[in-house]
Amino acid sequence: MGDAFGWSVYIYGDYAIVRAFRDEDNGINSGSAYIFINNDYGNC
């Protein structure tokens, strides 16, 4: 089923937090959150 990356996304100003609730790199049901910050050039 994959990591379910992007199942939910929270945007606040220049920040985006993306949830991957099925990611199990740190154990069963551990999940992950990825934080992206928009820089001055429009890139993350």
C-alpha positions as CSV (number, residue, x, y, z in Angstrom):
1,M,0.0,0.0,0.0
2,G,3.0,2.3,0.3
3,D,3.6,5.0,2.9
4,A,0.4,6.9,2.1
5,F,2.5,10.0,1.5
6,G,0.3,13.1,1.1
7,W,-2.7,11.6,2.8
8,S,-3.0,14.9,4.6
9,V,-1.1,18.2,4.0
10,Y,-1.0,21.3,6.3
11,I,0.2,24.6,4.7
12,Y,1.1,27.6,6.8
13,G,2.9,30.5,5.2
14,D,6.1,29.2,3.6
15,Y,5.8,25.8,5.3
16,A,4.1,22.6,4.2
17,I,3.9,19.6,6.4
18,V,3.0,16.3,4.6
19,R,1.9,13.2,6.5
20,A,2.8,9.6,5.6
21,F,0.9,7.7,8.2
22,R,1.8,4.2,6.9
23,D,5.6,4.8,6.9
24,E,7.1,2.2,9.1
25,D,10.8,3.0,8.9
26,N,10.9,3.4,12.7
27,G,8.6,0.5,13.6
28,I,5.0,-0.6,13.0
29,N,2.5,2.3,12.9
30,S,5.3,4.9,13.5
31,G,4.3,7.1,10.6
32,S,6.2,10.2,9.4
33,A,5.8,13.9,8.8
34,Y,7.8,15.7,6.2
35,I,8.4,19.5,6.5
36,F,9.1,21.5,3.4
37,I,10.1,25.2,3.5
38,N,9.7,27.5,0.5
39,N,12.8,29.5,-0.1
40,D,13.3,32.8,-1.9
41,Y,13.5,31.1,-5.3
42,G,10.2,29.4,-5.0
43,N,11.8,26.0,-4.4
44,C,11.4,23.6,-1.5
